Amino acid sequence: MASLYLDPALSEADAAAGRVRITGDEARHAISVARVRVGERLAVGDGAGLIVEGTVAAVADGALELDPELVRREEPAIPELWLAQALAKGDRDELAVQAATELGVAGVIPWQAERSVSRWEGVKAQRGEERWRSIVREASKQSVRAWVPRVEPVATVSQLAALGGAVLVLEPTASAPLTGFDPAGQERITLVVGPEGGVSPAELERLAAAGAQPVRLGSEILRTSTAGPAALAVLNARLGRW
């Protein structure tokens, strides 16, 4: 599989014109870090469903030129799978976001949970969201994804409770297993993952009152960095995507 580079301005018209040009940071990384040379096969995407694959025809003046050989456009997968990931200490929330991107998540929501040790406020919230956007972008390139997941602003439990579609709260004490959830007919499914200390009773009550369903993943207690990706794997299998 060809390495993927991203250019939001890419269009099918570029490919039809017979030459795709990659400039800016992506080109500098390809030339200076990845040491891409003429004749190598690459892919470039717009992050919104379009990917063009081809062979590098020229490397000059900090830019790459690609001769298109294959153009494909992917529609968004339905139902959309979303991850509401509680902020966690260290890099555990970031590990969850990275893995979720590789597993096909449509979007991620930073959640300021009651028991989150990490707190995003003011400038820190802006920087945190920018960091997550960088993570989903790089993970999308690594996994050659046609769609880069969306990153929403940091949310409260009330905002999670107001989400549309099916909301599944990963809770080790839940009576219903995730494998018992039927995703058929859903437009959107949001998985809610708590921090290291878990989802608080008050948060569970607030989410349940809004129609969210508590579900469990086996008998083991998973880390906050593991639970979301594990649940996404289950849903991908149930939906026939794997």
N, C-alpha and C positions, 0 to 999 in steps of 0.2 A: 504494500500500500504506500502511495506517495505521501511525503510529508505535506502537511497543510499549513498555508499561510493565509492570513485574513486581511481583506480589504473591503470595508463597508461600501465603497463606491463601485465595486465590481458589478457588471451587468452582463446579461446575455448578449447584448450588442457588442460588448468588448470581444467576446469569444467569436462572434460572427464576423468581426472585422479581421480576424486572422492572427491577432497578436495581443497578448495580455501583458501589461506592464505592471510590475510590483515596485513600489518606491517606499520611502520613509523608513520607519523603524523596522518594519518587517523585512524589507530588502537588506538593510544593514545587518540584521541578525542572520539572515540567510547567507550573506556573503562573508561577513567577518567571523561569525561564531560557528555556523553549520558548514562553512566552506563549500557552499553549493557551486558547482561548475557547469559549464555548457555540456549538454547531453544528458544531464540528470533529469529524472522525472519528478515533478512537483504537482501539487494541487493548490488552488487558491479559491477561497470562498468569501461570501459576503456576510456570513454569520446568520443569514435569514433564509436559508434553504437552498442557495445556489452554490455549486462547486464545479470548478473547471479544472480538469486534469490535462497535463501536457508535458512537453519536454522543454527544458531551458534552452533558448536559442541564443541568448546574449547576456553577458554580465559586464556592465560598464557604467561608470559615473554614478555608483551607488544605487543602481537599479538592475532589476532582472526583467528579461522579456521571455515570455512563455508562448510556445506554439500550441494552441489548444487542440486536443485530440478527443476529449470526452467532456460533454456538458450534461450535468444532471441537476434536476431541481426536485427537492423533497418537500412534500407538504407536512405541516405539523402533525405529529401523532396524536390521535384522539382515543381515549381520554388523555389530557395533559396530566402528567405526574409532577407534583410540586413537593418541595421539602421546606417545612417551617422548622428551622434548626435553631435551638436555643443557643445563645452565646455561652461559650465555655472557656475555661482557663487554658492557658497554653495555646496550642494550635489545634485542639481537638475539633472545634467547630469548622476550622478551615479544612482539615482532613476529610470531614464529612461532606463538605461542599465539593471538594475536588473529586472524591469518589462518586458522588451523586451525578456530577456532570458526565463522568465517563460512563455511567449507567443510564444516561438518557433523560435525566430530569429536565422538565421544561422551564422551571424557575425555582429560585430559592428565596426564602424570607428569613432574614435575621430576626430572632425572637428574643426580646428582653424579658426572660422568664423571672419569676419571683426568686428562684434559687440560683440564678446565674451569678457566678463570681465576677465575671467580666461585665463591665457596664459601659454602654455606648451612650454618650451624651454630647451634644454640641458638635464641636469640631471632630471629636473622636468618632462620632457616629458617621460623619461624612467620610472620614478616612477609612473606617471599617468597611463601609459599603464599597468604596473604591477598591479596597484590597480584595473583597470577594469578587468584584467584577474582573479583576486581573486574574484571579484563580480560575473562574469559569472560562475565561477566554483562553488561557494557556491549556487547561484541561481539554477544552474543545478541540484545540489544534492537535494535541497529543493523540486524542481518540478519533480524529478526522470526522468530526461531527458537522453536519450541514447547518444545524441551528445552535447558536450560542445561547445558553439559558439566561433568562432575565433575572436580575437581582433587585428585589423590592426594598423600600426603606425599612429600617428597623421597626418591628411591630410590637404592640402590646397584646395581652391575652384577649382583650375586648375586640381588637382588630382581627385577631385570628378567629374569634367566635363569629364574626360577621362575614367570613369568607363564604363564597358560593360553592356549590358542588359538594362532594363527599369529603368530610374531614375525619381522618383517622388518627387518634392519639395513641402512640405506642406506649403502653403501660404494662409492666410485668405482672401486675395483679389482676389484669382484665380477665374475664371469664371466656371471652370469645377470641379464638386465634385469628391471626391475619389471613390464614389460608381459607377461613370460612367466609371471608368477604367476597361478594360477587361484584366485579367491576363492570359488568355488562350494562350498557346504556348510560354510563357516566360520561360527562363532558370534561370533568376535572376532578382529580383526587389529590388532596393535600395530606401529607404525612406530617404529623406534629411530633417532634422529638424534644424531650426535656434535657436539662443540663445534668451534670454529674449527680446532683442530689435528687433528680427526678422532678416530675411535674407535681406541684403542690396540690393538696386536697382542694383548696379553694379554686385553683386553676382548672382542675379536673371537673369540678362542679360547674364552673362557668362555661366550659366548653361543652359539657354534656347537656346543659340547659339549652344550648344553642343548636343541639342536634348532632354534635360530634360523637363518634363511636370509639370507645376505648378498645384496643386490640393488643394481643400479646404476640411475641415472637419466641416460641418455644419456652423451655423452663429456665434457660440461662439468663443472667442479667448482662446485657450488652452495654458497652461503653457508649457514650453519646456520639462518638465518632464512628461507631460501627452500626448502630441501630437503623439509621436512615438508609444507608446503602443496602443493608440486609433486606429491609422491607421493600425497597425498590426492586431488588432482584426477584423477590417473591411475586410482586405485581407484574413485572416483565414476563415472567413465566406464565402467570395466569392469563395474561393478555395475548399470549402467543407471539411475543416479540423476540423471544429467545428460542 
